[in-house]
Amino acid sequence: MSKHDGFLHIYSQFQWHDSAHIIGNEEALRRLRDAIDHALENGSAHTEAYTSDGEGFLTIVVKAEEKTINALTMPYQDEVAKGQGGPSSKMEPWDLEKVQEVERKARE
């Protein structure tokens, strides 16, 4: 089975209370499940997937404490909704040390 068998689309919420969507074929969803299981046990994990146009990307999964989650910017797409985090909500997910570590390891 080639890596290109894992097709996955992840759509975040547009605004508050909107649905988020994870849509993928069986291979990609199994890889995502395995990455989540690994992150639950070890703190972080990643899986490689592809969008339907063939562009590859990493999906990084991090187990985080509530304090860390509360410090993150809101994940909404709409600019109005993005700004609704608290005054300390300035951290982007890629600023997390665990995310940076996973990205470094994935590039090796």
Beta strands, then each sheet from edge to edge (+ up, - down):
strand 1: 8-11
strand 2: 21-24
strand 3: 44-50
strand 4: 56-62
sheet 1: 1+ 2-
sheet 2: 3+ 4-
end
